[in-house]
Amino acid sequence: MKKRNAFQASIRIVTTAIVAVLYSSASFADWSANISAVSDYTFNGLSQTQNDPALQGGIDKALENGVYAGTWASNVDFGGDTNLEWDAYVGRYQMLTEAVSIDYGIAYYSYHGGDDSSDGNYPEIYTKFGYASDYGNTELNFWYTWDYFGTGSRHTVAMVAHTFELAPNHNVRASFDVSNSLDSDTWVWRDDNTSFYHYRLAYQTSYKGLDFEIAAENTNLDIDTADERIVFGVTKTFSF
């Protein structure tokens, strides 16, 4: 009962905040939508589609004060009946100085397709710091949940990343993140590891309204859905 109450509270928080943003004055907000096709949907270096392609899309609304809300979905394949991930989030982006930014909020991950798919639903809070300089954009990002994939496990992800411009419209983004279970009795990775690391190097560009990315990534987990791979994606964004 305590776990269910925590889920319900998380859903109410995210839903209430999203409704408040979506029904605010349209004259003070921007809407955007996106659709993507990727060769593999990886999440912190782990394939969510059994190394197969995914079709993804989302819609967002941003206010002038930096508050935003949105929803995003993708097909998934965990080897069972679950075939859809559908997320919702609300947050705020602010410039703390001319160079330093902060982005913080709460997200809710939900899963669909099987009778027990919703058992994996879970909330997550995040804080992301950005620093812009002549050498590019540096990120320091953190995520925390108290119910990772519905297991009741506390789980964190910490990431450092940097994006720099090779030439106009040609960028490279390098990132390194560590995922860590804080409750080994309820969640561990392969070979009883409570944590693993993931690194990624991506080339990004755009052409005729489409955004392209090709990335090489790997983890230190010895499983075929988290080994070295090349991932390609193309995204179209619409503003209205």
RAWO-V492325 format. One record per residue. N is the residue number from 1. OMEGA is omega in degrees with one decimal (none if undefined). Layout:
n:N omega:OMEGA
n:N omega:OMEGA
//
This chain:
n:1 omega:179.9
n:2 omega:179.2
n:3 omega:180.0
n:4 omega:178.3
n:5 omega:178.6
n:6 omega:176.6
n:7 omega:-177.3
n:8 omega:178.9
n:9 omega:179.3
n:10 omega:178.8
n:11 omega:-179.2
n:12 omega:-179.3
n:13 omega:-178.2
n:14 omega:-177.8
n:15 omega:-179.6
n:16 omega:-179.6
n:17 omega:179.4
n:18 omega:178.6
n:19 omega:-179.9
n:20 omega:179.3
n:21 omega:-175.6
n:22 omega:-177.8
n:23 omega:173.9
n:24 omega:-176.9
n:25 omega:-178.2
n:26 omega:-178.4
n:27 omega:-179.9
n:28 omega:-175.9
n:29 omega:175.1
n:30 omega:175.9
n:31 omega:172.5
n:32 omega:177.1
n:33 omega:-179.9
n:34 omega:174.4
n:35 omega:-175.2
n:36 omega:169.2
n:37 omega:-177.7
n:38 omega:-179.6
n:39 omega:178.0
n:40 omega:176.2
n:41 omega:178.4
n:42 omega:-178.5
n:43 omega:-173.6
n:44 omega:176.3
n:45 omega:179.8
n:46 omega:178.8
n:47 omega:176.8
n:48 omega:-175.2
n:49 omega:-178.4
n:50 omega:178.0
n:51 omega:-179.6
n:52 omega:-178.5
n:53 omega:179.0
n:54 omega:172.2
n:55 omega:-171.4
n:56 omega:177.6
n:57 omega:-179.9
n:58 omega:176.5
n:59 omega:-175.3
n:60 omega:172.4
n:61 omega:-178.4
n:62 omega:177.1
n:63 omega:-178.3
n:64 omega:-179.9
n:65 omega:177.2
n:66 omega:178.0
n:67 omega:179.4
n:68 omega:175.9
n:69 omega:-179.6
n:70 omega:176.6
n:71 omega:-173.6
n:72 omega:-177.7
n:73 omega:177.7
n:74 omega:169.3
n:75 omega:178.7
n:76 omega:176.9
n:77 omega:178.5
n:78 omega:-179.2
n:79 omega:178.8
n:80 omega:-177.6
n:81 omega:-179.5
n:82 omega:-177.6
n:83 omega:-177.5
n:84 omega:169.0
n:85 omega:-179.6
n:86 omega:-173.8
n:87 omega:173.7
n:88 omega:-177.5
n:89 omega:174.7
n:90 omega:-177.1
n:91 omega:178.1
n:92 omega:177.1
n:93 omega:-178.5
n:94 omega:169.4
n:95 omega:179.4
n:96 omega:172.4
n:97 omega:177.7
n:98 omega:-175.8
n:99 omega:-172.7
n:100 omega:179.2
n:101 omega:174.3
n:102 omega:179.4
n:103 omega:-176.8
n:104 omega:-178.6
n:105 omega:-179.9
n:106 omega:179.3
n:107 omega:176.3
n:108 omega:-179.8
n:109 omega:177.3
n:110 omega:-174.8
n:111 omega:-170.7
n:112 omega:175.9
n:113 omega:179.2
n:114 omega:-179.2
n:115 omega:-178.3
n:116 omega:-177.6
n:117 omega:-176.9
n:118 omega:176.9
n:119 omega:180.0
n:120 omega:179.7
n:121 omega:176.5
n:122 omega:176.7
n:123 omega:179.1
n:124 omega:173.4
n:125 omega:-176.2
n:126 omega:172.9
n:127 omega:-177.6
n:128 omega:177.8
n:129 omega:178.4
n:130 omega:177.3
n:131 omega:-179.0
n:132 omega:179.2
n:133 omega:177.6
n:134 omega:-177.8
n:135 omega:178.9
n:136 omega:-177.9
n:137 omega:-179.5
n:138 omega:-179.2
n:139 omega:170.3
n:140 omega:-169.0
n:141 omega:-179.1
n:142 omega:174.9
n:143 omega:178.9
n:144 omega:172.2
n:145 omega:178.5
n:146 omega:-177.2
n:147 omega:-172.1
n:148 omega:-178.4
n:149 omega:174.7
n:150 omega:-176.8
n:151 omega:-175.0
n:152 omega:-178.9
n:153 omega:172.0
n:154 omega:-173.0
n:155 omega:179.6
n:156 omega:169.8
n:157 omega:175.9
n:158 omega:-175.9
n:159 omega:167.5
n:160 omega:-176.7
n:161 omega:176.5
n:162 omega:177.9
n:163 omega:178.4
n:164 omega:-176.6
n:165 omega:174.1
n:166 omega:178.9
n:167 omega:177.9
n:168 omega:179.2
n:169 omega:177.4
n:170 omega:-175.4
n:171 omega:173.8
n:172 omega:178.4
n:173 omega:176.8
n:174 omega:-178.8
n:175 omega:176.8
n:176 omega:179.8
n:177 omega:179.3
n:178 omega:175.1
n:179 omega:-173.3
n:180 omega:174.0
n:181 omega:179.5
n:182 omega:-179.8
n:183 omega:-175.0
n:184 omega:179.1
n:185 omega:-179.7
n:186 omega:178.2
n:187 omega:170.7
n:188 omega:177.0
n:189 omega:-178.6
n:190 omega:179.1
n:191 omega:175.7
n:192 omega:176.0
n:193 omega:176.4
n:194 omega:179.1
n:195 omega:173.1
n:196 omega:178.3
n:197 omega:-175.1
n:198 omega:177.3
n:199 omega:-171.3
n:200 omega:176.6
n:201 omega:-172.7
n:202 omega:171.6
n:203 omega:-174.7
n:204 omega:176.3
n:205 omega:177.8
n:206 omega:-179.3
n:207 omega:178.0
n:208 omega:175.1
n:209 omega:178.8
n:210 omega:176.2
n:211 omega:-178.0
n:212 omega:174.8
n:213 omega:170.8
n:214 omega:-171.7
n:215 omega:170.3
n:216 omega:-179.1
n:217 omega:-178.7
n:218 omega:173.3
n:219 omega:175.3
n:220 omega:175.0
n:221 omega:-177.7
n:222 omega:176.9
n:223 omega:-172.1
n:224 omega:176.5
n:225 omega:179.0
n:226 omega:179.4
n:227 omega:-176.9
n:228 omega:-177.2
n:229 omega:171.3
n:230 omega:-177.4
n:231 omega:-179.8
n:232 omega:178.5
n:233 omega:175.2
n:234 omega:-175.1
n:235 omega:172.6
n:236 omega:179.5
n:237 omega:179.7
n:238 omega:175.9
n:239 omega:-179.3
n:240 omega:none
//
